[in-house]
């Protein structure tokens, strides 16, 4: 899956041009702040893409382990049925069949443990991906609102944009904090 796209280049170019042409000094600060917001958005987008990929890989590995778990279960069931048939016919078991059945059951427990770990890891990566994606969204909103402030020459919109940027930054930082299940 691809990382969220951050189409801010044209907005940034327009703001920089507008800042150079404007006599109001704060417009230059709008351009500078949107450049920083765009950089944070790009970082968050890259990290979101990384986590969605890792989550998908872990989910695939968990699915593989669950398939392996089922295969061991089928082998154990077939061997168990064989042992039951031999017992009901009052015939001796083949050497090592009981131990093999026991090993299938033990292997299944280990496989289940690994599958659950991979599944939990996948869920964690998807959760962190969502946080990074929300961060990207907040940065994009911040950039758009800042652009509106420069175009309308209303400083209040810039402050609103900075609030959205601060929320995006808080989400980015929160997503960077190590998460454990």
N, CA, C and O of each residue as an XYZ file, in Angstrom:
724
protein
N       0.835     -1.164      0.000
C       0.000      0.000      0.000
C       0.885      1.233      0.000
O       1.949      1.244      0.619
N       0.448      2.256     -0.687
C       1.247      3.464     -0.811
C       1.064      4.383      0.386
O       0.068      4.310      1.106
N       2.041      5.240      0.578
C       1.958      6.246      1.628
C       0.977      7.331      1.193
O       0.808      7.573     -0.003
N       0.325      7.990      2.164
C      -0.575      9.078      1.798
C       0.191     10.146      1.025
O       1.313     10.512      1.376
N      -0.444     10.633     -0.032
C       0.204     11.631     -0.864
C       0.043     13.012     -0.234
O      -1.009     13.328      0.323
N       1.072     13.815     -0.323
C       1.059     15.159      0.246
C       1.281     16.154     -0.894
O       2.416     16.549     -1.161
N       0.185     16.565     -1.577
C       0.332     17.455     -2.735
C       0.433     18.922     -2.310
O      -0.522     19.682     -2.469
N       1.571     19.313     -1.780
C       1.715     20.673     -1.261
C       2.688     21.527     -2.058
O       2.874     22.703     -1.746
N       3.312     20.956     -3.081
C       4.331     21.695     -3.807
C       3.786     22.957     -4.456
O       4.387     24.024     -4.329
N       2.652     22.853     -5.154
C       2.110     24.028     -5.844
C       1.637     25.081     -4.858
O       1.809     26.277     -5.095
N       1.048     24.652     -3.761
C       0.628     25.608     -2.741
C       1.848     26.318     -2.182
O       1.826     27.535     -1.998
N       2.906     25.578     -1.911
C       4.125     26.156     -1.356
C       4.730     27.171     -2.325
O       5.129     28.263     -1.920
N       4.794     26.809     -3.592
C       5.347     27.736     -4.581
C       4.515     29.013     -4.661
O       5.063     30.113     -4.724
N       3.201     28.864     -4.658
C       2.312     30.022     -4.727
C       2.492     30.919     -3.501
O       2.529     32.144     -3.625
N       2.605     30.307     -2.313
C       2.794     31.092     -1.092
C       4.129     31.832     -1.103
O       4.198     32.993     -0.699
N       5.186     31.168     -1.560
C       6.490     31.826     -1.619
C       6.455     33.012     -2.572
O       7.012     34.070     -2.277
N       5.801     32.835     -3.714
C       5.661     33.936     -4.674
C       4.851     35.069     -4.056
O       5.216     36.239     -4.167
N       3.766     34.713     -3.417
C       2.894     35.707     -2.780
C       3.645     36.430     -1.667
O       3.473     37.637     -1.491
N       4.470     35.716     -0.917
C       5.232     36.328      0.178
C       6.240     37.338     -0.360
O       6.439     38.389      0.249
N       6.879     37.039     -1.489
C       7.853     37.962     -2.065
C       7.169     39.220     -2.594
O       7.740     40.310     -2.554
N       5.957     39.063     -3.085
C       5.234     40.195     -3.675
C       4.514     41.045     -2.626
O       4.189     42.203     -2.884
N       4.268     40.482     -1.462
C       3.491     41.172     -0.446
C       4.354     42.142      0.351
O       5.550     41.929      0.550
N       3.719     43.193      0.791
C       4.395     44.156      1.655
C       4.230     43.789      3.120
O       4.910     44.340      3.986
N       3.340     42.872      3.392
C       3.091     42.470      4.777
C       4.102     41.391      5.167
O       4.220     40.362      4.501
N       4.818     41.643      6.241
C       5.886     40.741      6.687
C       5.360     39.390      7.148
O       6.040     38.380      6.967
N       4.181     39.341      7.734
C       3.676     38.092      8.279
C       3.409     37.064      7.185
O       3.369     35.864      7.457
N       3.226     37.526      5.952
C       3.007     36.582      4.839
C       4.259     35.717      4.640
O       4.158     34.542      4.287
N       5.429     36.303      4.867
C       6.662     35.509      4.778
C       6.686     34.423      5.848
O       7.173     33.318      5.610
N       6.165     34.739      7.011
C       6.088     33.743      8.083
C       5.086     32.645      7.724
O       5.271     31.484      8.088
N       4.031     33.017      7.012
C       3.072     32.002      6.547
C       3.785     31.040      5.600
O       3.633     29.823      5.706
N       4.563     31.598      4.675
C       5.293     30.755      3.719
C       6.279     29.838      4.439
O       6.381     28.653      4.121
N       7.005     30.394      5.411
C       7.968     29.590      6.164
C       7.263     28.496      6.970
O       7.713     27.351      6.994
N       6.173     28.848      7.620
C       5.468     27.839      8.433
C       4.872     26.742      7.558
O       4.871     25.576      7.953
N       4.367     27.092      6.378
C       3.821     26.041      5.505
C       4.921     25.144      4.960
O       4.698     23.958      4.722
N       6.116     25.712      4.760
C       7.246     24.871      4.331
C       7.574     23.844      5.417
O       7.816     22.674      5.123
N       7.579     24.292      6.662
C       7.831     23.361      7.775
C       6.712     22.328      7.892
O       6.970     21.144      8.110
N       5.469     22.787      7.747
C       4.339     21.857      7.814
C       4.419     20.816      6.693
O       4.120     19.640      6.903
N       4.823     21.260      5.510
C       4.961     20.325      4.383
C       6.051     19.298      4.658
O       5.909     18.127      4.303
N       7.145     19.735      5.293
C       8.214     18.790      5.630
C       7.719     17.766      6.652
O       7.988     16.572      6.517
N       7.004     18.227      7.665
C       6.448     17.293      8.660
C       5.437     16.349      8.005
O       5.382     15.166      8.340
N       4.646     16.870      7.081
C       3.663     16.031      6.392
C       4.363     14.939      5.579
O       3.909     13.795      5.544
N       5.455     15.296      4.935
C       6.206     14.307      4.141
C       6.785     13.221      5.036
O       6.743     12.039      4.693
N       7.327     13.622      6.183
C       7.880     12.644      7.128
C       6.779     11.715      7.625
O       6.949     10.496      7.653
N       5.648     12.302      8.018
C       4.532     11.493      8.523
C       4.010     10.542      7.441
O       3.656      9.401      7.736
N       3.962     11.010      6.199
C       3.489     10.162      5.100
C       4.428      8.981      4.877
O       3.973      7.857      4.664
N       5.727      9.230      4.924
C       6.688      8.134      4.762
C       6.551      7.112      5.881
O       6.569      5.907      5.630
N       6.416      7.583      7.108
C       6.282      6.668      8.241
C       4.959      5.911      8.196
O       4.897      4.741      8.577
N       3.902      6.573      7.732
C       2.610      5.887      7.589
C       2.734      4.751      6.579
O       2.228      3.650      6.798
N       3.410      5.032      5.479
C       3.614      3.994      4.460
C       4.432      2.830      4.977
O       4.144      1.672      4.674
N       5.460      3.143      5.765
C       6.289      2.082      6.335
C       5.469      1.186      7.258
O       5.591     -0.038      7.209
N       4.641      1.790      8.092
C       3.869      0.991      9.049
C       2.760      0.186      8.376
O       2.463     -0.927      8.812
N       2.151      0.715      7.339
C       1.123     -0.082      6.655
C       1.774     -1.279      5.976
O       1.208     -2.372      5.969
N       2.959     -1.080      5.407
C       3.664     -2.203      4.770
C       4.060     -3.259      5.794
O       3.848     -4.451      5.571
N       4.636     -2.827      6.917
C       5.031     -3.780      7.963
C       3.813     -4.513      8.523
O       3.873     -5.709      8.804
N       2.719     -3.791      8.680
C       1.500     -4.420      9.177
C       0.981     -5.490      8.229
O       0.550     -6.560      8.659
N       1.025     -5.192      6.942
C       0.563     -6.172      5.960
C       1.480     -7.394      5.923
O       1.009     -8.526      5.814
N       2.779     -7.163      6.014
C       3.730     -8.285      6.023
C       3.494     -9.169      7.242
O       3.467    -10.394      7.130
N       3.325     -8.546      8.406
C       3.069     -9.332      9.620
C       1.747    -10.086      9.530
O       1.641    -11.211     10.017
N       0.741     -9.475      8.912
C      -0.546    -10.161      8.764
C      -0.402    -11.371      7.841
O      -0.989    -12.422      8.100
N       0.360    -11.229      6.786
C       0.610    -12.356      5.874
C       1.342    -13.476      6.613
O       1.005    -14.651      6.470
N       2.350    -13.095      7.405
C       3.091    -14.106      8.170
C       2.200    -14.788      9.201
O       2.330    -15.991      9.429
N       1.307    -14.043      9.818
C       0.370    -14.639     10.773
C      -0.547    -15.633     10.054
O      -0.815    -16.720     10.566
N      -1.018    -15.258      8.879
C      -1.873    -16.164      8.097
C      -1.127    -17.435      7.722
O      -1.691    -18.529      7.758
N       0.138    -17.287      7.362
C       0.958    -18.464      7.053
C       1.061    -19.377      8.275
O       0.926    -20.595      8.164
N       1.302    -18.778      9.435
C       1.423    -19.575     10.659
C       0.101    -20.282     10.980
O       0.102    -21.442     11.393
N      -1.030    -19.582     10.790
C      -2.315    -20.224     11.060
C      -2.543    -21.399     10.092
O      -3.131    -22.410     10.476
N      -2.088    -21.270      8.865
C      -2.200    -22.391      7.910
C      -1.339    -23.564      8.369
O      -1.754    -24.720      8.293
N      -0.145    -23.255      8.843
C       0.757    -24.287      9.355
C       0.129    -24.951     10.587
O       0.207    -26.169     10.753
N      -0.485    -24.148     11.434
C      -1.179    -24.644     12.629
C      -2.278    -25.636     12.225
O      -2.406    -26.708     12.818
N      -3.061    -25.267     11.217
C      -4.138    -26.154     10.752
C      -3.579    -27.443     10.162
O      -4.137    -28.520     10.375
N      -2.485    -27.337      9.423
C      -1.872    -28.535      8.841
C      -1.417    -29.496      9.938
O      -1.620    -30.706      9.831
N      -0.802    -28.957     10.995
C      -0.388    -29.812     12.126
C      -1.611    -30.431     12.799
O      -1.576    -31.584     13.228
N      -2.685    -29.661     12.886
C      -3.915    -30.191     13.478
C      -4.499    -31.331     12.667
O      -4.993    -32.315     13.218
N      -4.438    -31.187     11.359
C      -4.947    -32.253     10.487
C      -4.082    -33.502     10.631
O      -4.605    -34.612     10.726
N      -2.767    -33.327     10.647
C      -1.868    -34.472     10.832
C      -2.151    -35.157     12.173
O      -2.191    -36.385     12.254
N      -2.346    -34.356     13.216
C      -2.627    -34.925     14.535
C      -3.957    -35.675     14.522
O      -4.068    -36.745     15.121
N      -4.960    -35.129     13.853
C      -6.269    -35.783     13.800
C      -6.195    -37.105     13.036
O      -6.782    -38.102     13.455
N      -5.481    -37.108     11.925
C      -5.329    -38.339     11.135
C      -4.580    -39.397     11.946
O      -4.992    -40.556     11.990
N      -3.488    -38.999     12.583
C      -2.716    -39.947     13.388
C      -3.529    -40.428     14.582
O      -3.468    -41.603     14.945
N      -4.292    -39.522     15.196
C      -5.157    -39.915     16.316
C      -6.214    -40.921     15.882
O      -6.503    -41.873     16.607
N      -6.795    -40.712     14.697
C      -7.783    -41.653     14.178
C      -7.150    -43.010     13.906
O      -7.758    -44.049     14.165
N      -5.932    -43.001     13.385
C      -5.209    -44.246     13.137
C      -4.982    -45.004     14.442
O      -5.205    -46.212     14.522
N      -4.532    -44.267     15.467
C      -4.290    -44.907     16.763
C      -5.586    -45.475     17.356
O      -5.584    -46.560     17.938
N      -6.675    -44.744     17.206
C      -7.968    -45.223     17.711
C      -8.422    -46.474     16.968
O      -8.953    -47.401     17.581
N      -8.218    -46.507     15.653
C      -8.592    -47.682     14.865
C      -7.775    -48.905     15.281
O      -8.316    -49.999     15.437
N      -6.481    -48.708     15.455
C      -5.632    -49.815     15.869
C      -6.025    -50.312     17.250
O      -6.029    -51.514     17.513
N      -6.354    -49.377     18.125
C      -6.747    -49.751     19.484
C      -8.066    -50.531     19.470
O      -8.218    -51.526     20.179
N      -9.017    -50.065     18.651
C     -10.307    -50.761     18.602
C     -10.195    -52.137     17.948
O     -11.009    -53.019     18.220
N      -9.203    -52.324     17.095
C      -8.974    -53.619     16.456
C      -8.025    -54.478     17.282
O      -7.616    -55.555     16.849
N      -7.680    -54.003     18.462
C      -6.761    -54.710     19.352
C      -5.428    -55.025     18.664
O      -4.867    -56.110     18.819
N      -4.945    -54.049     17.908
C      -3.654    -54.210     17.245
C      -2.660    -53.234     17.859
O      -3.042    -52.210     18.426
N      -1.413    -53.558     17.739
C      -0.352    -52.731     18.327
C      -0.127    -51.489     17.481
O      -0.243    -51.515     16.256
N       0.194    -50.406     18.167
C       0.542    -49.157     17.480
C       1.923    -49.284     16.850
O       2.784    -50.032     17.313
N       2.097    -48.523     15.780
C       3.426    -48.463     15.175
C       4.354    -47.750     16.149
O       3.932    -46.863     16.891
N       5.590    -48.138     16.137
C       6.564    -47.545     17.056
C       6.673    -46.037     16.813
O       6.871    -45.593     15.682
N       6.545    -45.279     17.867
C       6.735    -43.831     17.782
C       5.499    -43.027     17.415
O       5.561    -41.798     17.408
N       4.360    -43.680     17.104
C       3.165    -42.926     16.725
C       2.631    -42.067     17.874
O       2.215    -40.930     17.652
N       2.640    -42.588     19.074
C       2.135    -41.819     20.214
C       3.022    -40.595     20.467
O       2.534    -39.510     20.782
N       4.327    -40.796     20.322
C       5.246    -39.663     20.511
C       5.064    -38.629     19.399
O       5.138    -37.424     19.639
N       4.829    -39.113     18.190
C       4.621    -38.207     17.057
C       3.349    -37.380     17.269
O       3.326    -36.181     16.992
N       2.296    -38.031     17.762
C       1.046    -37.329     18.046
C       1.281    -36.242     19.099
O       0.781    -35.125     18.972
N       2.035    -36.576     20.120
C       2.354    -35.615     21.172
C       3.169    -34.447     20.615
O       2.952    -33.296     20.992
N       4.103    -34.748     19.720
C       4.924    -33.667     19.146
C       4.079    -32.744     18.268
O       4.311    -31.535     18.248
N       3.094    -33.299     17.534
C       2.197    -32.463     16.730
C       1.452    -31.473     17.619
O       1.345    -30.292     17.289
N       0.944    -31.952     18.731
C       0.198    -31.095     19.657
C       1.112    -30.008     20.234
O       0.715    -28.846     20.325
N       2.331    -30.386     20.622
C       3.279    -29.398     21.163
C       3.698    -28.378     20.096
O       3.794    -27.184     20.381
N       3.945    -28.847     18.883
C       4.312    -27.946     17.791
C       3.177    -26.976     17.491
O       3.408    -25.805     17.193
N       1.959    -27.475     17.575
C       0.802    -26.635     17.316
C       0.728    -25.483     18.325
O       0.386    -24.359     17.958
N       1.045    -25.755     19.583
C       1.026    -24.706     20.607
C       2.051    -23.622     20.291
O       1.765    -22.433     20.431
N       3.242    -24.030     19.867
C       4.294    -23.065     19.524
C       3.906    -22.247     18.287
O       4.122    -21.036     18.239
N       3.338    -22.917     17.302
C       2.904    -22.242     16.076
C       1.802    -21.238     16.399
O       1.796    -20.128     15.866
N       0.873    -21.623     17.266
C      -0.211    -20.722     17.667
C       0.349    -19.471     18.348
O      -0.101    -18.356     18.083
N       1.321    -19.664     19.214
C       1.943    -18.539     19.913
C       2.560    -17.561     18.914
O       2.355    -16.352     19.015
N       3.313    -18.086     17.952
C       3.953    -17.232     16.951
C       2.920    -16.528     16.075
O       3.087    -15.356     15.738
N       1.861    -17.231     15.707
C       0.808    -16.633     14.878
C       0.132    -15.478     15.616
O      -0.136    -14.431     15.025
N      -0.139    -15.667     16.895
C      -0.762    -14.595     17.691
C       0.169    -13.388     17.822
O      -0.290    -12.247     17.771
N       1.456    -13.627     17.987
C       2.423    -12.527     18.075
C       2.455    -11.728     16.778
O       2.479    -10.498     16.802
N       2.456    -12.428     15.649
C       2.465    -11.751     14.353
C       1.168    -10.963     14.146
O       1.183     -9.861     13.596
N       0.065    -11.531     14.584
C      -1.213    -10.856     14.448
C      -1.246     -9.579     15.298
O      -1.723     -8.538     14.846
N      -0.740     -9.668     16.520
C      -0.685     -8.494     17.396
C       0.234     -7.433     16.814
O      -0.070     -6.242     16.885
N       1.348     -7.850     16.243
C       2.275     -6.911     15.623
C       1.615     -6.212     14.436
O       1.777     -5.006     14.253
N       0.881     -6.964     13.642
C       0.182     -6.379     12.495
C      -0.832     -5.337     12.961
O      -0.921     -4.252     12.385
N      -1.589     -5.664     13.997
C      -2.587     -4.734     14.521
C      -1.929     -3.461     15.055
O      -2.452     -2.362     14.869
N      -0.794     -3.613     15.709
C      -0.071     -2.453     16.228
C       0.429     -1.571     15.081
O       0.290     -0.349     15.135
N       1.004     -2.180     14.054
C       1.472     -1.403     12.902
C       0.314     -0.657     12.234
O       0.473      0.490     11.815
N      -0.838     -1.303     12.137
C      -1.985     -0.644     11.508
C      -2.488      0.518     12.361
O      -2.927      1.536     11.827
N      -2.426      0.370     13.668
C      -2.816      1.452     14.577
C      -1.867      2.639     14.441
O      -2.313      3.784     14.359
N      -0.579      2.376     14.416
C       0.415      3.442     14.278
C       0.281      4.099     12.902
O       0.405      5.318     12.783
N       0.032      3.303     11.873
C      -0.202      3.848     10.529
C      -1.355      4.845     10.560
O      -1.261      5.923      9.973
N      -2.437      4.491     11.240
C      -3.606      5.374     11.313
C      -3.245      6.699     11.989
O      -3.714      7.758     11.571
N      -2.417      6.642     13.026
C      -1.999      7.874     13.699
C      -1.169      8.755     12.764
O      -1.367      9.969     12.712
N      -0.244      8.146     12.030
C       0.560      8.916     11.075
C      -0.325      9.492      9.967
O      -0.132     10.634      9.551
N      -1.287      8.711      9.493
C      -2.179      9.187      8.434
C      -3.020     10.365      8.929
O      -3.244     11.318      8.182
N      -3.483     10.312     10.166
C      -4.226     11.443     10.734
C      -3.329     12.669     10.839
O      -3.771     13.794     10.605
N      -2.072     12.445     11.189
C      -1.112     13.536     11.263
C      -0.963     14.201      9.892
O      -0.975     15.428      9.791
N      -0.824     13.402      8.853
C      -0.709     13.932      7.493
C      -1.938     14.772      7.154
O      -1.821     15.856      6.581
N      -3.105     14.266      7.511
C      -4.343     14.994      7.234
C      -4.348     16.348      7.930
O      -4.709     17.356      7.323
N      -3.953     16.379      9.187
C      -3.918     17.649      9.931
C      -2.923     18.627      9.304
O      -3.197     19.825      9.229
N      -1.774     18.125      8.855
C      -0.796     18.990      8.199
C      -1.350     19.544      6.886
O      -1.130     20.712      6.566
N      -2.061     18.719      6.132
C      -2.637     19.181      4.874
C      -3.698     20.256      5.120
O      -3.760     21.250      4.397
N      -4.520     20.053      6.130
C      -5.520     21.063      6.476
C      -4.817     22.353      6.902
O      -5.227     23.446      6.510
N      -3.765     22.225      7.702
C      -3.016     23.399      8.165
C      -2.448     24.184      6.985
O      -2.525     25.412      6.954
N      -1.884     23.479      6.028
C      -1.305     24.140      4.855
C      -2.390     24.842      4.049
O      -2.201     25.972      3.599
N      -3.518     24.180      3.866
C      -4.619     24.787      3.102
C      -5.147     26.042      3.792
O      -5.387     27.056      3.136
N      -5.326     25.979      5.098
C      -5.837     27.141      5.838
C      -4.811     28.279      5.821
O      -5.180     29.449      5.723
N      -3.526     27.933      5.918
C      -2.487     28.960      5.836
C      -2.485     29.618      4.455
O      -2.281     30.826      4.338
N      -2.709     28.830      3.426
C      -2.794     29.395      2.077
C      -3.976     30.351      1.962
O      -3.873     31.408      1.339
N      -5.082     29.978      2.559
C      -6.254     30.864      2.562
C      -5.918     32.177      3.260
O      -6.327     33.248      2.812
N      -5.164     32.086      4.369
C      -4.800     33.306      5.095
C      -3.949     34.230      4.232
O      -4.131     35.447      4.260
N      -3.026     33.661      3.468
C      -2.172     34.485      2.614
C      -2.964     35.097      1.468
O      -2.754     36.254      1.106
N      -3.869     34.318      0.903
C      -4.664     34.818     -0.225
C      -5.667     35.887      0.202
O      -5.895     36.856     -0.523
N      -6.260     35.710      1.370
C      -7.265     36.668      1.849
C      -6.653     37.761      2.713
O      -7.326     38.723      3.083
N      -5.369     37.607      3.033
C      -4.642     38.542      3.905
C      -5.329     38.687      5.265
O      -5.445     39.779      5.821
N      -5.769     37.558      5.762
C      -6.379     37.512      7.093
C      -5.498     36.659      7.985
O      -5.403     35.443      7.813
N      -4.870     37.299      8.918
C      -3.918     36.650      9.803
C      -4.585     35.581     10.679
O      -3.943     34.596     11.044
N      -5.856     35.766     11.017
C      -6.560     34.820     11.888
C      -6.576     33.417     11.281
O      -6.468     32.423     11.998
N      -6.711     33.345      9.963
C      -6.707     32.032      9.311
C      -5.348     31.347      9.491
O      -5.281     30.130      9.658
N      -4.289     32.119      9.456
C      -2.956     31.556      9.655
C      -2.850     30.922     11.035
O      -2.294     29.834     11.182
N      -3.383     31.601     12.046
C      -3.348     31.050     13.402
C      -4.178     29.769     13.495
O      -3.791     28.820     14.176
N      -5.313     29.749     12.811
C      -6.120     28.515     12.769
C      -5.302     27.399     12.106
O      -5.298     26.258     12.569
N      -4.612     27.749     11.015
C      -3.755     26.775     10.344
C      -2.652     26.260     11.261
O      -2.324     25.074     11.249
N      -2.085     27.160     12.050
C      -1.044     26.749     12.991
C      -1.596     25.805     14.064
O      -0.892     24.908     14.527
N      -2.851     26.008     14.454
C      -3.472     25.093     15.422
C      -3.592     23.700     14.802
O      -3.266     22.701     15.444
N      -4.061     23.635     13.553
C      -4.131     22.338     12.873
C      -2.742     21.723     12.738
O      -2.579     20.511     12.884
N      -1.744     22.558     12.459
C      -0.368     22.071     12.372
C       0.124     21.525     13.703
O       0.819     20.509     13.744
N      -0.238     22.201     14.799
C       0.156     21.725     16.129
C      -0.511     20.378     16.436
O       0.109     19.496     17.030
N      -1.761     20.228     16.034
C      -2.443     18.939     16.225
C      -1.738     17.858     15.411
O      -1.517     16.750     15.899
N      -1.383     18.189     14.160
C      -0.649     17.240     13.322
C       0.680     16.855     13.935
O       1.071     15.688     13.903
N       1.377     17.833     14.495
C       2.668     17.564     15.134
C       2.490     16.698     16.380
O       3.291     15.799     16.635
N       1.440     16.969     17.153
C       1.169     16.148     18.342
C       0.871     14.703     17.934
O       1.333     13.766     18.585
N       0.104     14.524     16.863
C      -0.187     13.166     16.380
C       1.085     12.483     15.869
O       1.285     11.288     16.084
N       1.930     13.244     15.198
C       3.198     12.690     14.700
C       4.066     12.227     15.861
O       4.617     11.126     15.831
N       4.186     13.063     16.877
C       4.998     12.704     18.043
C       4.394     11.505     18.772
O       5.115     10.600     19.193
N       3.063     11.504     18.920
C       2.392     10.381     19.603
C       2.620      9.075     18.843
O       2.792      8.022     19.457
N       2.620      9.140     17.529
C       2.841      7.933     16.717
C       4.282      7.442     16.817
O       4.554      6.252     16.657
N       5.207      8.374     17.086
C       6.618      7.997     17.204
C       6.943      7.333     18.548
O       7.946      6.630     18.670
N       6.090      7.558     19.551
C       6.310      6.963     20.872
C       6.131      5.453     20.743
O       5.146      4.998     20.161
N       7.060      4.677     21.273
C       6.933      3.206     21.159
C       5.619      2.714     21.767
O       5.236      3.096     22.873
N       4.961      1.874     21.021
C       3.693      1.282     21.455
C       3.897     -0.199     21.729
O       4.633     -0.885     21.019
N       3.245     -0.669     22.754
C       3.331     -2.093     23.100
C       1.930     -2.623     23.287
O       1.034     -1.912     23.741
N       1.751     -3.889     22.930
C       0.448     -4.509     23.116
C       0.404     -5.260     24.424
O      -0.621     -5.854     24.760
